[in-house]
Amino acid sequence: MEERNIINRLGFVSQTFIIFGVTILVTTGIGLLVGEKETGFSTLFRLGNQGIAYRTLLEFLLSSVCISAIEKIFYKESLFGKLSYLMRTVFMLICITALMVVFIIYFGWFPAYSWQGWIGFVLSFGICFGASTAVMVVKTRCESKVYEERLEEYKRRNKS
């Protein structure tokens, strides 16, 4: 039982740092393109195209921890076991979007009145969600193929 808890914790930590890493990479890419121009507009780019401020990194880490926690909650069988995988994903996406809106406003990642900022958020969030969905679909198909091969192998060995 303790081994399972350790594995769950490691999974949570690794998921958190994957989200954190992807967030940093995406922000770095955007910052290299428009960071200097957006210095006074967005706290994300307060250093222009020179890098990401420590404060912003900590904000991203906190958001990554929150997103990982939301994911753990929605995919925990004992809490949402009766919901389909699709519905869990939809509700999780709604919660994560709401969380990001709170972070954007609270940390001033861009002015809440800026329609350009919201369009940028929707585009980047949509692209990242689409990319992660595509990765998960490919991963699931590969795993499914491996399991099917193992099942066929098991059936061949245990023919009566």
C-alpha positions in Angstrom: 0.0 0.0 0.0 2.8 2.4 0.9 4.5 1.6 -2.5 1.3 2.6 -4.3 1.3 6.0 -2.4 4.9 6.6 -3.4 4.1 5.9 -7.0 1.0 8.2 -6.8 3.1 11.0 -5.4 5.8 10.5 -7.9 3.2 10.6 -10.7 1.8 13.8 -9.3 5.2 15.4 -9.1 6.2 14.3 -12.6 2.9 15.5 -14.0 3.3 18.9 -12.3 6.8 19.3 -13.7 5.7 18.2 -17.2 3.0 20.9 -17.1 5.5 23.4 -15.7 8.1 22.6 -18.3 5.7 22.9 -21.2 4.4 26.2 -19.8 8.0 27.6 -19.6 8.7 26.4 -23.1 5.6 28.0 -24.6 6.1 31.3 -22.6 9.8 31.4 -23.7 8.8 31.0 -27.3 6.2 33.7 -27.1 8.6 35.9 -25.1 11.3 35.6 -27.7 8.8 36.7 -30.4 6.9 39.5 -28.6 8.4 39.9 -25.2 10.2 43.2 -25.8 7.0 44.8 -27.2 4.8 43.5 -24.4 7.1 44.5 -21.4 4.7 47.2 -20.1 1.6 45.3 -21.0 2.0 41.9 -19.4 3.7 40.8 -16.2 4.7 37.6 -18.0 7.1 39.6 -20.0 8.3 42.1 -17.5 11.9 41.3 -18.5 11.1 41.7 -22.2 12.8 39.1 -24.3 15.6 38.7 -21.7 13.9 35.9 -19.8 11.2 35.0 -17.3 11.1 36.6 -13.9 11.5 34.4 -10.8 8.1 35.6 -9.5 6.5 34.5 -12.8 8.2 31.1 -12.6 6.8 30.6 -9.1 3.3 31.6 -10.4 3.6 29.0 -13.2 4.8 26.4 -10.7 1.7 27.1 -8.5 -0.6 26.9 -11.5 1.0 23.6 -12.5 0.5 22.2 -9.0 -3.2 23.3 -9.1 -3.7 21.8 -12.6 -2.2 18.5 -11.5 -4.4 18.4 -8.4 -7.5 19.1 -10.5 -6.5 16.2 -12.9 -5.9 13.9 -9.9 -9.3 14.8 -8.5 -11.2 14.3 -11.8 -9.6 11.0 -12.7 -9.9 9.4 -9.2 -12.3 6.5 -9.6 -13.7 6.9 -6.1 -14.9 10.5 -6.7 -16.0 10.6 -10.4 -16.1 6.9 -11.3 -19.7 7.1 -12.6 -18.8 9.9 -15.1 -17.5 8.9 -18.5 -14.0 9.7 -19.4 -15.2 12.4 -21.8 -17.4 14.1 -19.2 -14.5 14.1 -16.7 -12.3 15.7 -19.3 -14.9 18.3 -20.1 -15.4 19.2 -16.4 -11.7 19.2 -15.8 -11.2 21.5 -18.8 -13.8 23.9 -17.4 -12.2 23.9 -14.0 -8.7 24.5 -15.4 -10.0 27.3 -17.6 -11.6 29.0 -14.6 -8.4 28.5 -12.6 -6.4 30.2 -15.4 -8.8 33.1 -15.5 -8.3 33.6 -11.8 -4.5 33.4 -12.2 -4.5 35.8 -15.2 -6.5 38.4 -13.2 -4.8 37.9 -9.8 -1.3 37.9 -11.1 -1.9 40.4 -13.8 -0.5 38.2 -16.6 -2.3 40.6 -18.9 -4.9 43.3 -18.3 -8.4 41.8 -17.8 -9.9 44.4 -20.1 -7.6 43.4 -23.0 -9.4 41.5 -25.8 -6.0 40.8 -27.4 -4.8 39.2 -24.3 -7.9 37.0 -24.1 -7.6 36.0 -27.7 -3.9 35.1 -27.1 -4.9 33.1 -24.0 -7.6 31.2 -25.9 -5.3 30.5 -28.8 -2.4 29.3 -26.7 -4.6 27.3 -24.3 -6.4 25.7 -27.3 -3.2 24.9 -29.1 -1.7 23.4 -25.9 -4.9 21.4 -25.1 -5.1 20.2 -28.7 -1.4 19.1 -28.7 -1.8 17.3 -25.3 -5.0 15.6 -26.5 -3.2 14.4 -29.7 -0.3 13.1 -27.6 -2.7 11.2 -25.3 -4.6 9.7 -28.2 -1.4 8.4 -29.8 -0.2 7.1 -26.4 -3.5 5.4 -25.7 -3.5 3.8 -29.2 0.0 2.5 -28.7 -0.8 1.1 -25.3 -4.0 -0.5 -26.6 -2.0 -2.1 -29.4 0.5 -3.5 -26.9 -2.3 -4.8 -24.7 -4.0 -6.4 -27.6 -0.8 -8.2 -28.7 -0.2 -9.4 -25.2 -3.8 -10.7 -25.0 -3.4 -12.6 -28.3 -0.1 -14.0 -27.1 -1.8 -15.1 -23.8 -4.6 -16.7 -25.7 -2.2 -18.6 -28.0 -0.2 -20.0 -25.0 -3.3 -21.0 -23.0 -5.3 -22.7 -25.8 -7.1 -25.7 -24.4 
